[in-house]
């Protein structure tokens, strides 16, 4: 799966307005809805919140990767969001998250969903990549940083 099929500049938000975990998820889902990637916004929100109840997707190092599978999703999509002040996302290391990726996939996309989550998590383990994502000034820079990883 090519990254360009999952994310474009319209799916990048460099200045999230949210101040809570719940608001971040809703704001990222809104980006997908505004870009005609969803059939049912509420269904995706419900799936993501259900996933969060199982275990927080705040993976630490200032990163959270909320994700959900839902029949309300038209096509596999990735949304990037950033909040430089950080938000408590119940992360494993207890630190606020500043970098957010929402992964949304149709109900029947298990393999693609897991592959994307794994690849993204591995990439974000590198401090250099996280720093570039935090320092980017323009949306296209985020896409360029992600494209350096090639296929997901």
C-alpha positions as a Markdown table, in Angstrom:
| # | Residue | x | y | z |
|---|---|---|---|---|
| 1 | Unk | 0.0 | 0.0 | 0.0 |
| 2 | Unk | 1.5 | 3.3 | -1.0 |
| 3 | Unk | 1.5 | 6.1 | 1.5 |
| 4 | Unk | 0.1 | 8.6 | -1.0 |
| 5 | Unk | -3.1 | 6.5 | -1.1 |
| 6 | Unk | -3.6 | 7.0 | 2.7 |
| 7 | Unk | -2.7 | 10.6 | 3.4 |
| 8 | Unk | -2.4 | 13.9 | 1.6 |
| 9 | Unk | -2.0 | 17.5 | 2.6 |
| 10 | Unk | -5.7 | 17.8 | 3.3 |
| 11 | Unk | -5.4 | 15.2 | 6.0 |
| 12 | Unk | -2.7 | 17.1 | 7.9 |
| 13 | Unk | -3.5 | 19.4 | 10.8 |
| 14 | Unk | -0.4 | 21.2 | 12.2 |
| 15 | Unk | -2.3 | 23.0 | 14.9 |
| 16 | Unk | -4.9 | 20.9 | 16.6 |
| 17 | Unk | -7.3 | 23.0 | 18.8 |
| 18 | Unk | -8.2 | 20.1 | 21.1 |
| 19 | Unk | -7.2 | 20.0 | 24.7 |
| 20 | Unk | -8.4 | 16.5 | 25.7 |
| 21 | Unk | -7.9 | 13.0 | 24.3 |
| 22 | Unk | -11.6 | 12.8 | 23.4 |
| 23 | Unk | -11.4 | 16.1 | 21.5 |
| 24 | Unk | -8.3 | 15.0 | 19.6 |
| 25 | Unk | -10.0 | 11.9 | 18.3 |
| 26 | Unk | -13.1 | 13.8 | 17.3 |
| 27 | Unk | -11.0 | 16.5 | 15.6 |
| 28 | Unk | -9.0 | 14.0 | 13.6 |
| 29 | Unk | -12.2 | 12.1 | 12.6 |
| 30 | Unk | -13.6 | 15.5 | 11.5 |
| 31 | Unk | -10.7 | 15.9 | 9.1 |
| 32 | Unk | -11.6 | 12.6 | 7.4 |
| 33 | Unk | -15.3 | 13.5 | 7.3 |
| 34 | Unk | -14.5 | 16.9 | 5.7 |
| 35 | Unk | -12.4 | 15.1 | 3.0 |
| 36 | Unk | -15.2 | 12.6 | 2.0 |
| 37 | Unk | -13.3 | 9.6 | 3.4 |
| 38 | Unk | -16.2 | 8.5 | 5.6 |
| 39 | Unk | -19.7 | 7.1 | 5.2 |
| 40 | Unk | -20.5 | 7.4 | 8.9 |
| 41 | Unk | -18.5 | 9.6 | 11.2 |
| 42 | Unk | -20.2 | 8.4 | 14.3 |
| 43 | Unk | -19.4 | 4.8 | 13.5 |
| 44 | Unk | -15.7 | 5.5 | 13.2 |
| 45 | Unk | -15.7 | 7.6 | 16.4 |
| 46 | Unk | -17.4 | 4.8 | 18.3 |
| 47 | Unk | -14.8 | 2.2 | 16.9 |
| 48 | Unk | -11.9 | 4.4 | 18.0 |
| 49 | Unk | -13.3 | 5.1 | 21.4 |
| 50 | Unk | -14.0 | 1.4 | 21.9 |
| 51 | Unk | -10.4 | 0.6 | 21.0 |
| 52 | Unk | -9.1 | 3.2 | 23.5 |
| 53 | Unk | -11.1 | 1.5 | 26.3 |
| 54 | Unk | -9.1 | -1.6 | 25.7 |
| 55 | Unk | -5.7 | 0.1 | 26.0 |
| 56 | Unk | -4.5 | 3.6 | 25.3 |
| 57 | Unk | -2.9 | 4.2 | 21.9 |
| 58 | Unk | -0.6 | 6.7 | 23.5 |
| 59 | Unk | 2.6 | 4.8 | 22.6 |
| 60 | Unk | 4.9 | 7.2 | 24.5 |
| 61 | Unk | 7.7 | 9.5 | 23.3 |
| 62 | Unk | 5.0 | 12.2 | 22.6 |
| 63 | Unk | 3.1 | 10.0 | 20.1 |
| 64 | Unk | -0.4 | 8.6 | 20.0 |
| 65 | Unk | -1.8 | 6.5 | 17.2 |
| 66 | Unk | -5.6 | 6.1 | 17.7 |
| 67 | Unk | -7.1 | 3.7 | 15.3 |
| 68 | Unk | -10.3 | 2.0 | 14.3 |
| 69 | Unk | -12.0 | -0.3 | 11.9 |
| 70 | Unk | -15.5 | 0.6 | 10.9 |
| 71 | Unk | -18.0 | 0.1 | 8.1 |
| 72 | Unk | -18.3 | 3.9 | 8.2 |
| 73 | Unk | -14.9 | 4.2 | 6.5 |
| 74 | Unk | -14.8 | 4.5 | 2.7 |
| 75 | Unk | -11.1 | 3.8 | 2.2 |
| 76 | Unk | -8.0 | 3.2 | 4.4 |
| 77 | Unk | -6.8 | 6.6 | 5.6 |
| 78 | Unk | -4.2 | 8.2 | 7.8 |
| 79 | Unk | -4.6 | 11.6 | 9.4 |
| 80 | Unk | -1.8 | 13.6 | 11.0 |
| 81 | Unk | -2.4 | 16.0 | 13.8 |
| 82 | Unk | 0.0 | 18.0 | 16.0 |
| 83 | Unk | -0.4 | 19.9 | 19.3 |
| 84 | Unk | 3.0 | 21.4 | 20.3 |
| 85 | Unk | 1.7 | 22.0 | 23.9 |
| 86 | Unk | 0.9 | 18.3 | 24.3 |
| 87 | Unk | -2.2 | 16.6 | 25.5 |
| 88 | Unk | -2.6 | 13.9 | 28.1 |
| 89 | Unk | -3.3 | 10.7 | 26.1 |
| 90 | Unk | -2.8 | 8.3 | 29.0 |
| 91 | Unk | 0.5 | 7.3 | 27.3 |
| 92 | Unk | 2.6 | 4.4 | 28.4 |
| 93 | Unk | 5.4 | 6.7 | 29.6 |
| 94 | Unk | 3.0 | 9.2 | 31.2 |
| 95 | Unk | 4.2 | 12.1 | 29.0 |
| 96 | Unk | 1.8 | 14.2 | 26.9 |
| 97 | Unk | 1.4 | 13.4 | 23.3 |
| 98 | Unk | 2.2 | 16.1 | 20.7 |
| 99 | Unk | 2.1 | 14.0 | 17.5 |
| 100 | Unk | -1.1 | 12.1 | 16.5 |
| 101 | Unk | -1.9 | 9.8 | 13.7 |
| 102 | Unk | -5.4 | 8.5 | 13.3 |
| 103 | Unk | -5.6 | 5.3 | 11.3 |
| 104 | Unk | -9.1 | 4.6 | 9.9 |
| 105 | Unk | -9.8 | 1.5 | 7.8 |
| 106 | Unk | -12.9 | -0.3 | 6.5 |
| 107 | Unk | -14.3 | -3.1 | 8.6 |
| 108 | Unk | -12.7 | -5.8 | 6.4 |
| 109 | Unk | -9.2 | -4.4 | 6.3 |
| 110 | Unk | -7.4 | -6.3 | 9.1 |
| 111 | Unk | -4.1 | -7.0 | 7.3 |
| 112 | Unk | -3.7 | -3.4 | 6.0 |
| 113 | Unk | -4.5 | -1.9 | 9.3 |
| 114 | Unk | -2.0 | -4.0 | 11.3 |
| 115 | Unk | 0.7 | -3.5 | 8.7 |
| 116 | Unk | 0.2 | 0.3 | 8.7 |
| 117 | Unk | 0.2 | 0.4 | 12.5 |
| 118 | Unk | 3.4 | -1.6 | 12.8 |
| 119 | Unk | 5.3 | 0.4 | 10.2 |
| 120 | Unk | 4.2 | 3.7 | 11.6 |
| 121 | Unk | 5.1 | 2.7 | 15.1 |
| 122 | Unk | 8.6 | 1.5 | 14.0 |
| 123 | Unk | 9.2 | 4.8 | 12.2 |
| 124 | Unk | 8.2 | 6.9 | 15.1 |
| 125 | Unk | 10.6 | 5.1 | 17.4 |
| 126 | Unk | 13.3 | 7.3 | 15.7 |
| 127 | Unk | 13.8 | 10.5 | 17.6 |
| 128 | Unk | 15.0 | 12.2 | 14.3 |
| 129 | Unk | 11.6 | 11.5 | 12.6 |
| 130 | Unk | 9.6 | 12.7 | 15.6 |
| 131 | Unk | 11.7 | 15.9 | 15.8 |
| 132 | Unk | 11.1 | 16.6 | 12.0 |
| 133 | Unk | 7.4 | 16.1 | 12.5 |
| 134 | Unk | 7.4 | 18.6 | 15.4 |
| 135 | Unk | 9.5 | 21.1 | 13.5 |
| 136 | Unk | 7.7 | 21.1 | 10.2 |
| 137 | Unk | 6.2 | 24.4 | 9.2 |
| 138 | Unk | 4.1 | 23.3 | 6.2 |
| 139 | Unk | 1.8 | 20.5 | 5.5 |
| 140 | Unk | 3.8 | 19.3 | 2.5 |
| 141 | Unk | 6.8 | 18.8 | 4.9 |
| 142 | Unk | 4.8 | 16.2 | 6.9 |
| 143 | Unk | 4.0 | 14.3 | 3.7 |
| 144 | Unk | 7.7 | 14.5 | 2.6 |
| 145 | Unk | 8.8 | 13.1 | 6.0 |
| 146 | Unk | 6.3 | 10.3 | 5.8 |
| 147 | Unk | 7.2 | 9.5 | 2.2 |
| 148 | Unk | 10.8 | 8.9 | 3.2 |
| 149 | Unk | 9.5 | 5.6 | 4.7 |
| 150 | Unk | 8.1 | 4.5 | 1.3 |
| 151 | Unk | 5.4 | 1.8 | 1.3 |
| 152 | Unk | 3.4 | 1.1 | 4.4 |
